[in-house]
Amino acid sequence: MFEGYKVVFVEDDLPVRVSLTQTLELEGFTVVPCRSAEEALPHVQPGAPIAIVTDVRLPGMDGRALLAHVQATDAGIPTILITAHGDVAMAVQAMRAGAYDFIEKPFAPERLVDVVRRALDLRTLRHSADEMRAQLQRASGIEAALLGQSPAMQQLRRQVLNLAGTSADVLIVGETGTGKELVARCLHDQSPRRDRHFVAINCGGLPEALFESELFGHEPGSFTSAAKRRIGKIEHANGGTLLLDEIETMPIALQIKLLRVLQERRVERLGSNEEVPVNVRFIAASKSDLKDQSAKGEFRSDLYYRLNIATLTLPPLRERREDIPLLFEHFVAQACARYERSAPELTPEKLRELIAHDWPGNVREIRNAADRFVLALDDLDPQAALQAVPTLPLAKQMDLIEKTLIEQALRRCGGKVPAAMELLGTPRKTLYDKLHRHGIQLDTFR
């Protein structure tokens, strides 16, 4: 239930200590019984995966002094105080000083179990959030944004880094949800233009009547409602980057004007006779095959060839299934922090279901699935899962599941092989053989 986490239980009365320790252990908790606060002190370390339950009235150091020590060492360790009848006022003061909760004697064992469970939920949540932040800090630049270790994603990152420092316009092609805007932003963030505007405009979300004004701007009086000058998106992006998302939906008449801007690097506002020079990097994104559309007369071929200088093709998730566990875990960690929930167990059965699913919505769909998983609303269509025909053979699926479970264990154990061996129940040589076979680097988890 809370694997790797312990309850440090401090009680000087032996029968009570034995009885409540058994109660907690029967509920699946790992308990460290202590007869004094001094005996509990060695367990109180920064980042320790523990919750503390302590009686207030103890010989020597009492419960309040232990609480103060915990707060000074790691305020994130939840401390639960057991108080005698009539000590409620004191317990309230202790909660103001940082105690997680208090239980007044006499109490039902179920009350203790409930409070301890909630306390450990909080501790695991904080650990997950801290771990996610640490991973993001360790990750650098583009690898923190474009996640995935598949050959396709490694090649994509190389292409983005290769193009980022140039002024070349870029066409990004990919299915819905593959992260076209994220790639465009990476091109901007990795470029010398990073300190200027990144402007995104969805060509499919603008009414045709407003499109020209939105893109090129207008002068006062250029049309009925034009009361004052408006700087268009192209001009606003001067010195920076302009993303034209869903460019395949741009009206043909405006495609001609955009082509001229791309060629001349000058923009003319509606109602003006003056051309304004612009230094803009244009990035176009499309979920359609523009070459096919241009052959059908649905997209200007001259604009297509002007945009097609550098093309980045984003692979759908079904073509990089080895990245699915990593992406899912990443979005689960984000969802846990956002909803203040602890991460549910990611079982081998669940991993196999994720890998077998075809993910028609791609990264956007897997992010939503991670949210539902954390909220206990997991609802991948069972019929779709049964009908899905994975492109990977069964042996490859099982390899991916095994690799993910080993990485999970190493992440939980801070990269310590002996602890991971115990967690996985795997001999040292076997584990090292699997690390080598899956290409898992221990330094990644330390």
LINKABEL-V246002 format. One line per field, one symbol per residue. psi: psi as a letter, one per 40 degrees, with the letter a starting at -180 (. if undefined). Layout:
# LINKABEL-V246002
psi=???
This chain:
# LINKABEL-V246002
psi=dgheiihhhhhehdddddddddddddeeihhghheiddddddegihehgiihhiidhiibhadddddddddddheehhhhhhiiheedddddddddeeidiihhiiiiddddddddddddddddddddddddddddddiibddddgiieiddddddddddddddeiehihhhhiiheefddddddddddeieedeahhhhhhdeehiddedddddeiiihedidegdiihhiddddehebhhhgifdeehiddddddddddddefiihiheiehhhhighhhhihieihddddddeeehhdddddddfdhhhhhiideefdeedddddddddddddddefiihihgidddddddddiegdebddddddddddddeffhfhhdddddehgiehidddddddddddddddddddefehdddddddefhiddddddddddefhhddde.
